[in-house]
Amino acid sequence: QVQLVESGGGLVQPGGSLRLSCAASGIFFSGFTMAWYRQAPGKQRELVAAITRGGSTNYADSAKGRFTISRDNAKNTVYLQMISLKPDDTAVYYCNAESGFQNYWGQGTQVTVSS
């Protein structure tokens, strides 16, 4: 059974930081591209950042310079370090694992940026 369990979301003030974690089980973690997506109310889900099996990363323009994605294959975990958070970053953040025809999602974690 595949599980992706996100944690680390919460309420933070503008300018603050959060680190999201996604612990994976039931997959050959190191063989998957891992990504973070987010969905704000009334908007489509969008890619925030991704990291390939080899460690290459790519970021949405809105995340560049503020967010960092990383992975620990020994812990089957992917992280998203977020700094300088803005109210526009408020969304449910989802972890995604993709490898060829296999594609899995976590249940999401809420991030709210508000004073």
PyMOL commands that set and color helices and strands:
alter all, ss='L'
color gray80, all
select helices_A, chain A and resi 29-31+87-89
alter helices_A, ss='H'
color red, helices_A
select strands_A, chain A and resi 3-7+10-12+18-25+33-39+46-51+57-59+67-72+77-82+91-99+102-105+109-113
alter strands_A, ss='S'
color yellow, strands_A
deselect
rebuild
show_as cartoon
